[in-house]
């Protein structure tokens, strides 16, 4: 999914960079005065693949370096996870119009409509021009939340480990979960997930995270105690 998002972003940048008959974001960033002319970019439209995300400064390193993931099943409310924390994602509508301006070269300055050759001050006054690709109706806010770990114990209890089990075929792997499976199914950061696995005494056996059946756990403890007495 990350690769697909990168490809889409690269494609969008190729489409928007310097095109559309208007200036890019640099026209706004380098604006000296308060006047800015807007035009519609040739790609103007819903642009459903673009959405604004509001994030605190301490989240920027993880966001910019690609250390975040969005987790959740289609029927669940999505959360954003950094390596160590979980954030609820809440959409907040904008009361004012927010224009999205792609990167690109600024268009040549244009004279203001009331400019005349006889008025040097007015004639020399120009407006920067920027092209817009979307009007954003709102943005996503990130709110720190507790990891949703109730599902973890339920998943691992589907098939607790027993000493005499046979995992000889893929069919017999039903009800077993690898680390990657748990990351896709449980809405928690990697750090929070690791901590919870430790707290419930789950162990990784043959690549699958398991709870140990009580009877098997008692048998293993008896074997350990017996060996310690012998040696």
C-alpha positions as MATLAB code, in Angstrom:
seq = 'XXXXXXXXXXXXXXXXXXXXXXXXXXXXXXXXXXXXXXXXXXXXXXXXXXXXXXXXXXXXXXXXXXXXXXXXXXXXXXXXXXXXXXXXXXXXXXXXXXXXXXXXXXXXXXXXXXXXXXXXXXXXXXXXXXXXXXXXXXXXXXXXXXXXXXXXXXXXXXXXXXXXXXXXXXXXXXXXXXXXXXXXXXXXXXXXXXXXXXXXXXXXXXXXXXXXXXXXXXXXXXXXXXXXXXX';
ca = [
       0.000    0.000    0.000;
       2.889    2.368    0.776;
       4.383    1.777   -2.687;
       1.060    2.555   -4.344;
       0.740    5.796   -2.385;
       4.272    6.811   -3.416;
       3.513    6.049   -7.088;
       0.318    8.114   -6.926;
       2.131   11.014   -5.307;
       4.878   10.879   -7.933;
       2.299   10.812  -10.736;
       0.461   13.788   -9.239;
       3.686   15.750   -8.985;
       4.483   15.045  -12.635;
       1.011   16.181  -13.677;
       0.987   19.369  -11.618;
       4.591   20.539  -11.757;
       4.697   23.724  -13.769;
       1.498   22.981  -15.661;
      -2.001   24.286  -15.838;
      -1.274   27.857  -16.869;
      -0.716   29.157  -13.359;
       1.860   29.468  -10.655;
       2.602   26.932   -7.979;
       2.909   27.142   -4.230;
       6.075   29.238   -4.637;
       3.861   32.075   -5.878;
       2.284   32.153   -2.435;
       5.374   31.454   -0.339;
       7.296   34.233   -2.070;
       4.447   36.721   -2.059;
       5.707   40.116   -0.920;
       2.377   41.934   -0.727;
      -1.193   41.018    0.032;
      -2.442   40.611   -3.536;
      -2.727   37.199   -5.155;
      -4.604   36.223   -8.288;
      -5.990   32.707   -8.557;
      -6.799   30.580  -11.557;
      -8.100   27.061  -11.920;
      -5.474   24.440  -12.701;
      -6.215   22.177  -15.657;
      -6.413   19.308  -13.140;
      -8.916   21.146  -10.908;
     -11.596   18.876   -9.547;
     -12.582   16.761   -6.539;
      -9.066   15.231   -6.297;
     -10.349   12.624   -3.851;
      -6.858   11.206   -3.369;
      -5.778   14.446   -1.666;
      -6.752   15.370    1.880;
      -5.248   17.716    4.446;
      -3.721   16.277    7.604;
      -3.125   18.490   10.635;
      -0.279   17.226   12.811;
       1.643   18.494   15.822;
       5.307   19.369   15.379;
       6.474   16.311   17.311;
       4.777   14.058   14.742;
       6.464   15.602   11.707;
       9.668   13.488   11.818;
       7.663   10.258   11.761;
       5.350   11.561    9.019;
       8.086   12.936    6.783;
      10.271    9.850    7.136;
       7.451    7.417    6.409;
       7.330    5.857    9.861;
       3.530    5.936   10.157;
       0.831    3.481    9.126;
      -2.957    3.692    8.940;
      -4.543    0.648   10.545;
      -8.073   -0.667   10.657;
     -10.478   -2.935    8.829;
     -13.128   -1.463    6.479;
     -15.764   -1.724    9.224;
     -13.541    0.033   11.810;
     -12.624    3.669   12.352;
      -9.084    4.084   11.071;
      -6.212    5.039   13.361;
      -2.768    6.382   12.529;
       0.144    4.665   14.252;
       3.699    5.871   14.780;
       6.280    3.341   16.020;
       5.185    3.999   19.615;
       1.745    5.672   19.698;
      -1.790    5.450   18.301;
      -3.868    8.407   17.081;
      -7.557    8.597   16.264;
      -8.263   10.249   12.898;
     -11.118   12.758   13.002;
     -12.356   14.719    9.983;
     -13.103   18.372   10.765;
     -14.904   20.602    8.260;
     -13.554   24.029    7.279;
     -15.702   27.117    7.802;
     -13.618   29.038    5.234;
     -12.507   28.042    1.751;
      -9.084   26.394    1.730;
      -7.357   26.171   -1.650;
      -4.749   23.536   -2.450;
      -1.972   24.827   -4.693;
       0.461   22.289   -6.189;
       4.214   22.818   -6.467;
       5.371   24.431   -9.702;
       6.878   27.503  -11.295;
       5.183   30.852  -10.743;
       3.463   32.311  -13.758;
       4.652   35.618  -15.179;
       3.262   38.534  -13.152;
       0.178   40.177  -14.634;
      -0.712   43.851  -14.510;
      -3.659   44.810  -12.374;
      -6.788   45.686  -14.379;
      -6.619   49.378  -13.474;
      -3.024   49.838  -14.582;
      -2.382   52.619  -17.149;
       0.726   53.781  -18.956;
       0.320   57.188  -17.358;
       0.495   55.944  -13.828;
       3.946   54.557  -13.121;
       3.056   53.431   -9.615;
      -0.032   51.542  -10.713;
       1.470   50.250  -13.934;
       4.379   48.703  -12.104;
       2.135   47.037   -9.575;
       1.646   43.381  -10.385;
      -0.206   40.439   -8.942;
       1.281   37.027   -8.318;
      -0.739   34.219   -9.883;
      -1.321   30.760   -8.418;
      -3.364   27.872   -9.785;
      -5.579   25.791   -7.514;
      -6.346   22.104   -7.943;
      -8.874   21.600   -5.176;
     -11.012   23.363   -2.608;
     -10.556   21.442    0.646;
     -13.757   20.989    2.608;
     -11.903   20.025    5.771;
      -8.914   18.250    7.226;
      -8.043   15.282    9.397;
      -7.009   15.953   12.981;
      -4.924   13.462   14.950;
      -5.883   12.831   18.573;
      -3.758   10.580   20.806;
      -5.811    7.578   21.868;
      -5.393    4.298   23.703;
      -4.462    1.332   21.501;
      -7.374   -0.958   20.698;
      -5.939   -4.172   22.104;
      -9.063   -6.098   23.114;
      -8.993   -7.846   19.766;
      -5.490   -9.229   20.322;
      -6.354  -11.679   23.102;
      -9.448  -12.810   21.182;
      -7.368  -13.590   18.096;
      -4.696  -15.494   19.998;
      -7.284  -17.482   21.943;
      -8.752  -18.847   18.713;
      -6.082  -21.512   18.756;
      -3.842  -21.730   21.822;
      -0.676  -23.778   21.576;
      -0.777  -27.414   22.702;
       2.218  -29.734   22.899;
       0.940  -32.472   20.571;
      -0.400  -30.316   17.726;
       0.590  -30.888   14.099;
       1.186  -27.933   11.767;
       2.141  -29.985    8.753;
      -0.109  -28.239    6.190;
      -1.258  -24.731    5.336;
      -4.857  -25.737    6.097;
      -3.804  -26.385    9.674;
      -2.523  -22.801    9.958;
      -6.075  -21.509   10.222;
      -6.510  -19.444   13.375;
      -2.787  -18.683   13.617;
      -1.344  -15.205   13.198;
       2.080  -13.910   12.266;
       3.419  -10.538   13.386;
       2.345   -9.009   10.078;
      -1.155  -10.435   10.491;
      -1.463   -8.865   13.943;
      -0.260   -5.491   12.636;
      -3.001   -5.562   10.008;
      -5.753   -6.684   12.379;
      -4.979   -4.898   15.659;
      -5.181   -1.095   15.876;
      -2.052   -0.375   17.875;
       1.478    0.832   17.237;
       4.298   -1.689   16.952;
       5.628   -0.685   20.361;
       2.235   -0.974   22.051;
       1.562   -4.305   20.356;
       4.920   -5.719   21.468;
       4.308   -4.593   25.044;
       0.860   -6.193   25.123;
       2.131   -9.488   23.705;
       4.648   -9.594   26.532;
       2.062   -8.714   29.182;
      -0.249  -11.592   28.182;
       2.698  -14.043   28.000;
       2.286  -14.714   24.283;
       5.195  -16.443   22.549;
       6.273  -16.758   18.922;
       6.335  -20.394   17.798;
       7.295  -21.308   14.225;
       6.574  -17.742   13.103;
       3.128  -17.526   14.737;
       2.236  -15.653   17.913;
       0.496  -17.979   20.350;
      -1.071  -18.193   23.760;
      -0.046  -21.442   25.472;
      -2.815  -23.804   26.547;
      -2.983  -24.026   30.361;
      -2.519  -27.794   30.393;
       0.489  -27.559   28.089;
       1.953  -24.743   30.178;
       1.671  -26.876   33.318;
       3.311  -29.826   31.565;
       6.189  -27.641   30.391;
       6.694  -26.244   33.895;
       6.710  -29.770   35.353;
       9.360  -30.805   32.829;
      11.513  -27.781   33.680;
      11.231  -28.429   37.428;
      11.979  -32.124   36.948;
      15.101  -31.370   34.909;
      16.281  -28.807   37.442;
      16.038  -31.421   40.217;
      17.946  -33.991   38.171;
      20.737  -31.578   37.354;
];
